[in-house]
Amino acid sequence: MTTKWDALVPSTLRKDKIAVTIYRPDTWDCPMPVIVMGHGIGAIKAGGLSPFATAFNSAGYAAVTFDYIGFGASEGFPRNFLNVNDQLQDFRDVLKWIRAAGKENWVDASNIVAWGTSFGGMHVTALMSEDHSLKAGIAQCPLVDGFAGSMQMPLIRSLQLTATAITDVVGALFGAKEPQYLDLTSDGSRLALMASQEVAEGWARIAPENGEEWPNILAGRSLFSIMTCRPILKIHKSTRPYLIVLPTWDHEASLDAAEECVKRAPLGEGLRVAGGHFDLYKGGPSFEVNVKGQLEFLKRVLSK
């Protein structure tokens, strides 16, 4: 069983607060390893992370999920605007909060794992290169190279999205009150960052079970931040075990780059599972084998 509660974490970039949810096993009686979990592009902690967090609880680990500033339950404006460096700082701030004094009764600060899914894998890859106090890292179906991810998008869609991004930037320069938003997902019948029937079905799998509002939008200017972020280029600096869960195919993040990241990370490991990008989540055909592999990895690295 799991005990769950919410908290607000100070942001070092601004006065806004980062919303976190702590998952802890009911049977806890001593400090335990903590898995800190970052979600994918435009996603919120209420959508699809709970099944992983409760699985970690069942193995005796605590888990902490969070919303990036401007998304979900976190504070911040404009809403649904992604800046890669700012989101990485949000991740750092949550890690700092977990390591801070006053949590020694449930946090084993020597056994903290950074975990990311999809775009969250971008941040975990960066953290593995810089935060050598982490015990390990896990990224599933990750985007580890923004440039490579951008290059696999169909040209026409890329040009249409770029036009929206430029319009948003120009609007911001002239004082527009709201960003020019683009749709995050669609079934392929309309323009979106991720557009296919596979995406529509996968997105439905991670819809918030608690009914929390989840706008299917992203500020257009966010795209420029993504394309220039390439944490794979620094992963050779990592010193801790890094598990990357690789689907059989991936139309949303560059699978080639993720496979290359496994090779470049000094202690990189790849876990191959069947299916595509969204098949790793609960309701997908690879969820159980995905979780099993992650738990086996954690048992091995956290016991050292």
C-alpha positions in Angstrom: 0.0 0.0 0.0 1.0 3.6 -0.6 0.8 6.8 1.4 0.6 9.8 -0.9 0.7 13.6 -0.2 1.3 16.8 -2.0 3.8 19.6 -1.3 5.2 22.8 -2.9 8.9 23.2 -3.6 10.6 26.7 -4.0 11.9 27.5 -7.4 15.4 29.1 -7.6 14.5 30.8 -10.9 11.5 32.7 -9.7 9.0 33.1 -6.9 6.8 30.4 -8.2 6.4 27.0 -6.5 6.9 23.6 -8.0 4.1 21.1 -7.2 5.3 17.7 -6.1 3.5 14.5 -5.0 5.3 12.1 -2.6 4.6 8.4 -2.8 5.8 6.3 0.2 5.2 2.7 1.2 2.9 2.3 4.1 5.3 -0.1 5.7 8.3 2.4 5.8 10.2 2.5 9.1 13.5 3.9 8.0 15.2 6.1 5.4 14.7 4.6 1.9 15.9 5.1 -1.7 13.9 7.8 -3.6 13.1 7.8 -7.3 12.6 11.4 -8.5 10.3 11.3 -11.6 10.2 13.9 -14.4 7.5 13.6 -17.1 7.5 14.2 -20.9 6.7 17.1 -23.1 3.6 19.0 -22.1 2.7 16.2 -19.6 1.7 16.5 -16.0 2.5 14.4 -12.9 -1.2 13.3 -12.7 -1.0 11.7 -16.1 0.6 8.2 -16.3 3.3 8.4 -13.6 1.3 6.9 -10.7 1.5 3.3 -11.9 5.3 3.5 -11.9 5.5 5.3 -8.5 3.3 2.7 -6.8 5.4 -0.1 -8.4 8.5 1.5 -6.9 6.7 1.7 -3.5 5.9 -2.0 -3.7 9.6 -2.7 -4.0 10.4 -0.6 -0.9 11.3 2.7 -2.6 9.8 6.2 -2.2 8.9 8.1 -5.3 8.4 11.8 -6.0 6.7 13.2 -9.0 6.5 16.9 -10.0 5.0 19.3 -12.5 7.4 21.7 -14.2 6.8 25.4 -13.6 3.9 26.6 -15.8 2.3 23.1 -16.1 -0.2 21.2 -14.1 -0.5 22.0 -10.4 2.7 24.1 -10.4 2.6 27.9 -10.4 4.0 30.1 -13.1 3.0 32.0 -16.3 2.8 31.9 -19.2 1.1 28.5 -18.9 2.3 25.5 -21.0 5.5 27.2 -22.1 8.6 25.0 -22.2 12.1 26.2 -21.7 14.5 23.2 -21.6 17.0 24.9 -19.2 14.3 26.1 -16.9 12.7 22.6 -16.7 16.1 21.1 -16.0 16.5 23.7 -13.1 13.0 22.6 -11.8 14.4 19.0 -11.7 17.5 20.2 -9.8 15.3 22.2 -7.4 13.2 19.1 -6.5 16.4 17.1 -6.0 17.8 19.8 -3.7 14.5 19.8 -1.7 14.6 16.1 -1.2 18.2 16.2 0.0 17.6 19.1 2.3 17.5 18.7 6.1 14.4 17.5 7.8 13.6 14.4 5.6 16.1 12.0 7.1 13.3 9.9 8.5 12.3 8.7 5.0 15.0 9.9 2.6 18.2 7.9 2.1 20.2 10.7 0.5 22.9 8.3 -0.7 20.3 6.4 -2.8 18.5 8.9 -5.0 17.7 8.0 -8.6 16.7 10.4 -11.4 13.9 9.0 -13.6 12.5 10.5 -16.7 10.1 9.4 -19.4 10.1 10.7 -23.0 11.2 14.4 -22.9 12.0 13.9 -19.2 14.8 11.7 -20.4 16.4 14.8 -21.8 16.7 16.2 -18.3 17.9 12.9 -16.7 20.6 12.6 -19.4 21.8 16.1 -18.5 21.7 15.4 -14.7 23.7 12.2 -15.2 26.5 14.2 -16.7 26.6 16.8 -13.9 25.1 15.4 -10.6 27.5 12.7 -9.5 25.8 12.4 -6.1 22.9 10.5 -7.8 23.0 6.8 -7.3 21.7 6.0 -10.8 19.4 7.2 -13.6 16.6 5.7 -15.6 15.1 7.0 -18.8 12.3 5.3 -20.8 11.6 6.0 -24.5 13.8 9.1 -24.0 14.5 12.1 -26.1 18.3 12.6 -25.5 19.0 14.8 -28.6 16.7 17.6 -29.5 18.3 18.1 -32.9 18.0 14.4 -33.8 14.4 14.4 -32.6 13.6 17.5 -34.8 15.2 15.9 -37.9 12.9 12.8 -37.8 9.7 14.9 -38.0 8.1 15.1 -41.5 9.3 18.2 -43.3 5.9 19.7 -44.0 4.7 19.4 -40.4 8.1 20.8 -39.2 7.7 23.9 -41.4 4.1 24.4 -40.3 5.0 24.2 -36.6 8.0 26.5 -37.1 5.6 29.1 -38.5 3.6 28.9 -35.4 6.7 29.2 -33.3 7.9 32.3 -35.1 4.4 33.9 -34.8 4.6 33.2 -31.0 8.0 34.8 -30.7 7.0 37.9 -32.7 3.8 38.2 -30.6 5.8 38.0 -27.4 8.2 40.8 -28.6 5.2 43.0 -29.3 3.6 42.4 -25.9 1.0 39.7 -26.6 -0.7 38.7 -23.4 -1.0 35.0 -24.3 1.3 32.8 -26.3 0.4 31.4 -29.7 -0.3 27.8 -28.8 0.1 24.7 -30.9 -1.6 21.3 -30.3 0.6 18.7 -28.6 -1.2 15.7 -30.0 -3.7 14.6 -32.6 -4.8 11.5 -34.4 -3.2 12.9 -37.6 -6.2 14.7 -38.9 -4.9 18.1 -37.7 -1.6 19.8 -37.2 0.1 18.9 -33.9 3.6 18.3 -32.5 2.8 14.6 -32.3 0.3 13.5 -34.9 -0.9 9.9 -35.5 -3.5 7.4 -34.4 -0.7 5.7 -32.4 -0.2 9.0 -30.5 -3.9 9.6 -29.9 -4.2 6.1 -28.4 -1.1 6.4 -26.4 -2.0 9.9 -25.0 -5.3 8.5 -23.8 -3.4 5.8 -21.8 -1.8 8.5 -19.7 -4.8 10.7 -19.2 -5.1 11.8 -15.5 -7.2 9.3 -13.5 -8.2 12.1 -11.1 -9.8 14.2 -13.7 -7.3 17.0 -13.5 -7.4 19.4 -16.4 -4.7 18.7 -19.0 -4.5 21.2 -21.8 -3.4 19.6 -25.0 -1.3 22.6 -26.0 2.3 24.0 -25.9 3.5 27.6 -26.5 4.9 27.7 -30.0 8.2 29.4 -28.9 9.0 26.3 -26.9 10.2 24.5 -30.1 13.3 26.7 -30.5 14.5 25.6 -27.0 14.1 21.9 -27.8 16.0 21.8 -31.1 19.2 23.2 -29.6 19.3 21.0 -26.5 21.7 18.0 -27.0 22.6 16.4 -23.6 23.8 13.3 -25.3 27.0 15.2 -26.2 27.9 15.3 -22.5 26.8 11.9 -21.3 30.4 10.6 -21.5 30.9 12.6 -18.2 28.5 10.5 -16.3 29.8 8.2 -13.5 26.7 6.3 -12.4 24.7 3.5 -13.8 22.2 4.7 -16.4 19.4 2.4 -17.6 17.7 3.5 -20.9 14.5 1.6 -21.9 14.4 1.3 -25.6 11.1 0.5 -27.5 11.3 -1.5 -30.8 10.4 1.6 -32.7 9.8 5.3 -31.8 8.2 7.9 -34.0 8.2 10.6 -31.3 11.8 10.5 -30.0 15.0 9.5 -31.8 15.6 5.8 -31.1 19.0 6.0 -32.8 20.1 8.7 -30.5 18.8 6.8 -27.4 20.8 3.7 -28.5 23.9 5.9 -29.1 23.4 7.3 -25.6 23.6 3.8 -24.1 26.9 3.3 -25.9 28.4 6.7 -24.9 27.4 6.5 -21.2 30.3 4.9 -19.3 27.9 2.8 -17.3 25.0 2.8 -19.7 22.6 -0.1 -20.0 19.9 -0.7 -22.6 16.6 -2.6 -21.9 14.8 -3.4 -25.1 11.0 -3.9 -24.9 8.4 -4.5 -27.6 6.3 -1.8 -29.1 6.5 1.9 -29.7 6.8 5.1 -27.6 3.5 4.9 -25.7 3.5 1.1 -25.3 5.7 1.4 -22.2 3.0 3.0 -20.1 0.2 1.3 -18.1 -2.3 -0.1 -20.6 0.4 -0.7 -23.1 1.6 -4.1 -24.1 5.1 -3.6 -22.6 4.2 -2.0 -19.3 4.8 -5.1 -17.2 8.1 -6.1 -18.7 9.2 -2.5 -18.6 8.5 -2.2 -14.9 10.1 -5.6 -14.2 13.3 -4.6 -15.9 13.5 -1.3 -14.1 12.9 -2.9 -10.7 15.6 -5.5 -11.4 18.0 -2.6 -12.3 17.2 -0.7 -9.1 17.6 -3.8 -6.9 21.0 -4.4 -8.4 22.4 -0.8 -8.2 20.8 0.2 -4.9 22.1 -2.8 -3.1 25.7 -1.7 -3.7 
